[in-house]
Amino acid sequence: MSLRISTYWKWLSHIGLTVLKMTCRLEYVGDAGLNLLIAKEQFFSYPNLKPGILTPLRSKNVDSKNLAHVAIKHGLDRYLRHKKPKLGEQISYFQHDAIE
């Protein structure tokens, strides 16, 4: 019986690790896509700005805090799916902060 339990836990650990790796990979691709969209929009919206100006501007636009404010402003926060209590607290904080 103990062999089966240890095998079961090993299997669950493997599944959890696989999901974590996949989540990290998807986050990486999502970040890259967002950077590309912002870079394209800024490139064509501000044709006279040099890369030395566009790069920090893009960084500010893809900053998590700024994106959180935009999401709350447009009501997108209600579509977030998560199992992290801390994230819920942060959303509440940003909602309060966005109102002021």
C-alpha positions in Angstrom: 0.0 0.0 0.0 2.8 2.5 0.9 4.3 1.9 -2.5 1.1 2.9 -4.2 0.8 6.1 -2.1 4.4 7.1 -2.8 3.9 6.5 -6.5 0.7 8.5 -6.3 2.4 11.5 -4.7 5.3 11.3 -7.1 2.8 11.4 -10.0 1.0 14.4 -8.4 4.3 16.2 -7.9 5.2 15.6 -11.5 1.8 16.9 -12.7 2.2 20.0 -10.5 5.7 20.7 -11.8 4.6 20.2 -15.4 1.7 22.6 -15.0 4.0 25.1 -13.3 6.5 24.9 -16.1 3.7 25.3 -18.7 2.2 28.3 -16.9 5.6 30.0 -16.8 6.1 29.3 -20.5 2.6 30.7 -21.3 3.3 33.8 -19.2 6.5 34.3 -21.1 4.7 34.1 -24.5 2.0 36.4 -23.2 4.5 39.0 -22.0 6.3 38.8 -25.4 3.0 39.3 -27.2 2.0 42.3 -25.1 5.4 43.8 -25.6 5.1 43.4 -29.4 1.6 44.9 -29.5 2.7 47.9 -27.4 5.9 48.4 -29.4 4.0 48.3 -32.7 1.4 50.7 -31.5 4.0 53.2 -30.2 6.2 52.8 -33.3 3.4 53.8 -35.6 1.8 56.4 -33.3 5.0 58.2 -32.6 7.1 58.0 -35.9 9.5 60.8 -34.8 10.5 59.3 -31.4 13.8 57.6 -31.2 14.3 54.0 -29.7 15.9 55.6 -26.7 12.6 57.2 -25.9 10.3 54.5 -27.1 11.9 51.7 -25.0 11.3 53.3 -21.5 7.8 54.3 -22.7 7.0 50.7 -23.7 8.3 49.5 -20.3 6.0 51.9 -18.5 3.1 50.7 -20.5 3.6 47.0 -19.8 4.3 47.6 -16.1 2.1 45.3 -14.0 0.8 48.2 -11.8 -0.2 50.3 -14.8 -1.9 47.3 -16.4 -3.8 46.6 -13.2 -5.1 50.2 -13.1 -6.2 49.9 -16.8 -7.9 46.5 -16.2 -9.8 47.9 -13.2 -10.7 51.1 -15.0 -12.3 49.1 -17.8 -13.8 46.4 -15.5 -11.6 43.6 -16.8 -10.6 42.5 -13.3 -13.8 40.6 -12.9 -12.7 38.2 -15.6 -9.5 37.2 -13.8 -9.4 33.6 -12.7 -7.0 32.8 -10.0 -6.6 30.8 -6.8 -4.3 33.2 -5.0 -5.8 35.1 -2.1 -3.0 37.6 -2.3 -4.0 38.6 -5.8 -7.6 39.2 -4.6 -6.2 41.6 -2.0 -4.1 43.4 -4.6 -7.1 43.8 -6.9 -9.0 45.3 -4.0 -6.1 47.6 -3.2 -5.9 48.8 -6.8 -9.7 49.2 -7.1 -9.6 51.5 -4.1 -6.5 53.3 -5.4 -8.0 53.7 -8.9 -11.1 55.4 -7.6 -9.1 58.1 -5.8 
